[in-house]
Amino acid sequence: MNLKTLKDLFLSELANLYDSEHRIVKALPRPAKAATCTHLQAAFLSHLKESESHVIKLEAVFKSFDVKPHAKTCVATIGLLEEGDQLASEFKGSPAINAALISAAQKVEHYEMASYGGLHAWAELLNNAEAAGLLEEILEQERAANAALKDLALTRSNQEALGETGSHISSADEELTEETQHSQGQKPAAVSRN
């Protein structure tokens, strides 16, 4: 009987996330193109660059365990990306398109946060400080991406999805948007008050 260890589990899940990040890199241009909100488009494209860096960081994590980087099909990511494509198709041209895209993207972010959180904890248990540090960096970027999406949903897209003309953004929402942009190193953009 072949008893598998925490290290085996770690490396299996690492290969799963390596596949996931490759799929996300390929997929992110689609919602960026489908979004009608320039802020959401920018958020998707910004996260695309981060996801490309995640692939490189995951390769470094593999190397820190003296293992060649390899992918294991991530069924969860495949399903989440397919669901996102379906929502984008179903709500194309609708006032709810941006809210639909954010919902789909947040599902992916939550999956990634859970997965990276587990890997980070396991890397610490396996006494691999380099891997733990890299995984913590990725986890923080995933949390920030999720927060940016939540901010866009609350300040723009959810209200637009109601389909009412003259949606209003409060000054508190405007400040929240500016804080998120500042935390992402972006220059605050003017908030539309249609």
N, C-alpha and C positions, 0 to 999 in steps of 0.2 A: 504494500500500500504506500502510495506516494503522498506523504503529508506535506501540505502547502503551508507556508509561513506568511507572516505579515509582509515580509519583503516581496514574496510572490504576488500577494494581493496588491501591494503598492505598485509594482511594475506592470501588472495587468491593467489597473485603473489608469496608470500613466499612459500606457499605449492607447487606451480608450480615449483619453482626453487629447492625445496627440492627433488622433484621427478627427476628433470633434473640432479642434481648432483649424485643421486644414479645411474641413467642410464649411466652417463659419467664414473663413477667409474667402472661399469661392462664392458663398451665398450673400454676403453683406452688400455687394453692389446692387443686388435686386431690390431690397427695400429702400435703399438710398435713391434709386431711380423712381420707385413707385410713390415715395413720399411727396406731398405737395407743400409741405412746410420746410422752408430753407433751414431752419434750426434743426429739424429732425434729420434732414439730409446730411447736415454737417456732423451731427452726433453719430450717425451710422458710419460716415467716412472716417471720422476720428477713431471710432472703435475698430474699424478695419485695420488701421495702422497699428493699433495696440494688439490686435489679434495676430497680426504678422509677427510682432515682437514676442508674443506668447509662444509661437511655434519655436522660435530660436531659444527661448528660455527653457522650454520643455526638452529640447535637445541637450541643453546643458545639464538638466536634471538627470536625464538618462546617463550622460557621461560621468556625472558625479557618483553613479553607482556602477561604473565600468560596464555599461550595457549600451549596445548600439541602438540608436533611436529606431523605433518601429511602431506601426499603427495597428490597432485592433478595432474593427468596425464598431462604431458607436451608434447603436440602434436608436438610442434615445435622441441623439442630435438629428439623425435622419428624420425621425418622426416629427420633432419640433420644427425643423426647417420646412418639411412638407406642409405642415399645418400653417405655417406662416405664409407660404406661397399660395395656399388655398384662400386664406383670408385676404391677401392682397388682390387676388383675382376676383373674389366675391364682392369686395368693397371698392374696386377701382371706379373712380369717378364719383364716389360717394363722399359726403362731408365727414363720414366716419373712417375714411381710409387711414388717416394718420393715427387715430386711436387704435385701429385694428393692428397696424404695423407695430406700434409701441407694445400692445398686449403680447403679440407674438415674440417680440424681441425680449421682453421681460421674462417670459417663460424660459428662454434660452439662458438669460443671465442668471436666473434662480437655479437652474440646473448646474451651471458652471460654478456658482458660488458654493453650492452644496458639495460638488465634486472636488473643487480646489481646497475647500475647508477640510475635507477628509484627508486628502493627500498631504496637506500641510501638517496636520496632526500626526499622521503616520511617519512622515519624514523626521519629525522631532523624536518620535519613539525609536526610530531606527538610527538615531544619533548622526544624522546627515545635515549639518547646519547649512551647508551650501544649498542643498535641495530645498530645505525648509525656507530659507531666505528668498529664493527664486519663486517658490510657490506662494509665499506671502505677498510678494510684489504683484503677481498675477491676480491673486484674490482681491487685493485692494483696488486694482484697476477694474475688475468685474463689478465690485461694489459701487465704484464711482460711476461706471457706465449705467448701472441700474438706477442710481440716484438721479442721473441726468435724464433718463427716460421718464422716471416718475415725475420729475419737475416739468418736463414738456407736456406730459399728460394732464397734470393738474393746472398748468397755466395756459395751455392752448388747446390741445387736441381733444380732450374730453368735451370741452364746451363747444368746439366746432362740430363735434359729432352729433350734437343735438339737432343740427340742421337749421338753427335759428339764425336769422340775419342780425347783425349787430351784437355779436358776442362780446362780452366785456371782460377785461383782465384788470384785476384790482392792483393797486400800487404795491400791496404785499406780494402778489404773484410776480410783479415786475422785479421787485427786489430779489425774490427767490431765484428767478431766471438769471439775473445779473450775478448772484453769488455762485450759481452753478457754473456759469461761463468763466468766472474768475478762477474758480477752483480747477477748471480744465485748461487754464491758460489762454482762454479765448477773450477777444475784445467784446464787451457787451454790445449787443445789437439793439436797435430801437424796437420797442414793443408796439405792434400794430394794434390800434384801437378802432377797428372797423365799426 
